[in-house]
Amino acid sequence: MSDQNADAKPNILITGTPGAGKSYLCERLAEQLKFDWLDCSKIAKENDYIEEHDEEYDCPILDEERLMDHLEPLMQKGGNIVEYHGCDFFPERWFQAVFVVTCPNKTLYDRLKERNYNEKKLSSNIECEIFGTILEEARDSYKADIVHELCGESAADADKSLKTVKQWYRMWKRK
């Protein structure tokens, strides 16, 4: 018999380099599992949780503390899929699973080029993927048994990732 509330839902973090396939996966997971999709970049923009703009990389600098304050009450309820390209600043207690979406460099390069990333930002993100920075960050920030790697290269990979996360959720509910 499970000692969890039958209606309780975990919080899941989906992270990875920009362009790896996080949003595609999150959208489907939220819809199919009936979770709330918390896109941290979108939340930060909508609520002005931006400290400044980095001209060199042409990107906003997140005010992490204000974002955390915003998310705290939502995370306490459970049933959230949190999406962001970083993960080391989120409290470990928030997540029952962390899924890191990775992507081969050629595919990632093409996706980021399509988004019109400047050369500095593009090469920085490709290097991040080459060195497995986000996966390492996740492994350093969370217990090993909750960190999982997913591939985001193709629609078939996304379908496989969707099944993997849903299977994890079914197992979690049985605990």
SELUM-104869 format. One record per residue (C-alpha): x, y, z. Coordinates in pm, whole numbers, padded with zeros to 5 digits, always signed. Example, Ala and Ser with C-alpha at 12.3 -4.5 7.8 and 13.67 -1.06 7.14 Angstrom:
2
+01230-00450+00780+01367-00106+00714
END
This chain:
175
+00000+00000+00000+00128+00340-00093+00181+00593+00183+00139+00879-00065-00188+01062-00110-00359+00898-00408-00412+01243-00564-00055+01361-00499+00158+01436-00800+00534+01478-00815+00724+01773-00953+00941+01696-01255+01227+01908-01389+01299+01898-01762+01633+02063-01835+01895+02072-02109+02073+02299-02352+01850+02542-02545+01725+02370-02861+01759+02016-02722+01383+01950-02730+01259+02042-02381+00952+02244-02481+00831+01983-02727+00848+01720-02453+00703+01943-02177+00402+02042-02383+00308+01679-02446+00379+01566-02089+00170+01845-01938-00118+01761-02169-00104+01382-02125-00027+01370-01751-00247+01671-01664+00044+01855-01500+00109+02229-01496+00388+02328-01735+00605+02596-01578+00831+02739-01849+01075+02941-01637+01196+03158-01926+00838+03255-02007+00751+03315-01639+01061+03533-01599+00972+03744-01903+00603+03779-01810+00685+03884-01451+00998+04086-01524+01228+03854-01327+01515+03979-01540+01813+04152-01378+01966+04283-01700+02036+04194-02062+02365+04032-02163+02462+04208-02486+02744+03965-02570+02516+03661-02564+02200+03855-02654+02001+03705-02367+01831+03811-02045+01997+03750-01707+01749+03576-01479+01673+03705-01129+01681+03356-00977+01569+03464-00630+01251+03633-00754+01172+03334-00976+01218+03096-00680+00985+03309-00465+00725+03294-00742+00756+02917-00787+00769+02812-00420+00391+02802-00353+00328+02630-00689+00591+02365-00617+00438+02287-00278+00117+02176-00452+00297+01926-00678+00195+01826-01029+00439+02058-01207+00666+02008-01504+00934+02274-01471+01132+02364-01782+01457+02556-01784+01802+02531-01943+01976+02541-01605+01907+02343-01291+02166+02399-01018+01978+02683-00843+01648+02499-00793+01605+02350-00444+01663+01975-00446+01350+01921-00234+01129+02046-00518+01178+01754-00756+01110+01384-00752+01266+01344-01099+01507+01541-01317+01519+01465-01689+01805+01612-01892+01732+01633-02264+02046+01602-02476+02090+01644-02850+02365+01567-03104+02568+01875-03195+02478+01885-03565+02104+01881-03490+02144+02130-03207+02355+02362-03424+02089+02364-03696+01811+02437-03444+02000+02724-03281+02101+02867-03617+01732+02862-03713+01659+03064-03397+01909+03324-03518+02146+03283-03223+02453+03502-03263+02786+03321-03312+02898+03367-02950+02571+03235-02809+02557+02951-03063+02912+02830-02998+02867+02861-02621+02554+02642-02629+02720+02386-02858+03019+02369-02620+02779+02328-02329+02628+02025-02505+02967+01881-02609+03092+01889-02251+02763+01763-02104+02744+02068-01880+02372+02048-01799+02381+01674-01733+02682+01720-01504+02509+02012-01331+02204+01793-01269+02414+01505-01137+02599+01745-00905+02277+01907-00780+02041+01612-00727+02054+01254-00601+02184+01021-00873+01872+00802-00871+01642+01085-00977+01852+01217-01269+01774+01065-01610+01911+01142-01955+01682+01166-02258+01762+01222-02626+01590+01505-02813+01726+01461-03164+01412+01350-03348+01037+01315-03313+01094+00941-03253+01332+01030-02968+01071+01267-02826+00810+00989-02837+01052+00754-02661+01127+01023-02399+00757+01080-02347+00710+00707-02281+01011+00704-02047+00877+00990-01833+00526+00843-01828+00670+00506-01722+00866+00680-01445+00544+00847-01330+00355+00516-01323+00633+00368-01109+00636+00672-00881+00260+00642-00818+00310+00280-00707+00555+00375-00431
END
